[in-house]
């Protein structure tokens, strides 16, 4: 029996599952196990593709689109993604009891790798978040972000909300919840925060996973570096 190439098998699986409109996290797990069964590993020396980040202007345009819609829940949700860099699935599972406004931190329970951690929130966000949390408690909500049926938003719904505002802002790049995680970690790296501290905030299991962000920050200064080196005393 002829063996089906991994890429073709993945295409066939995706085609079958697409009709059932599965959740992204479910699909991710399916392909993870398929790769393990087929013993498919990245080619040696293969480099991770850098995500295409938003410029400051694009990020501002995106938030302007959110702000102009006057949907308080969406505004808090987007700010939460931008300020904390939490993963989509982590955001969906945050409960009201996980929000610590006194110490300005959010408890992420069983994040990636089944590890609990805390992520900080900025002081400037506390008032708006406190107001939103109060409104959720009055509605007897259990989770920070819930639908009208008092059920936590699915990761798919969160992606739809983000895409909705990206389209409204007419941003040509692909905008998705995890992109804001890349944005934040890159920003913190540029600010000189060392990898072990970012690792603690981001929940990465290994420091080597942060190397991609160091590469991105370095590329931003490459041109200025080249110009400066022209006057270096040793040529």
Secondary structure, DSSP 4 states (H G I P E B T S, - for coil): -PPPPHHHHHHHHHHHHHTTT--HHHHHHHHHHHHHHTT--PPTTPPPPPP-PPPHHHHHHHHHHHHHHT-HHHHHHHHHHHHH---HHHHHT-BGGGEETTTTEEEETT-TTS--EEEE--HHHHHHHHHHHHHHHHTT-SBSSB-TTS-BPPHHHHHHHHHHHHHHTT--S---HHHHHHHHHHHHHHTT--HHHHHHHHT-SSGGGGHHHHHHHHHTTHHHHHHHHTT-S--
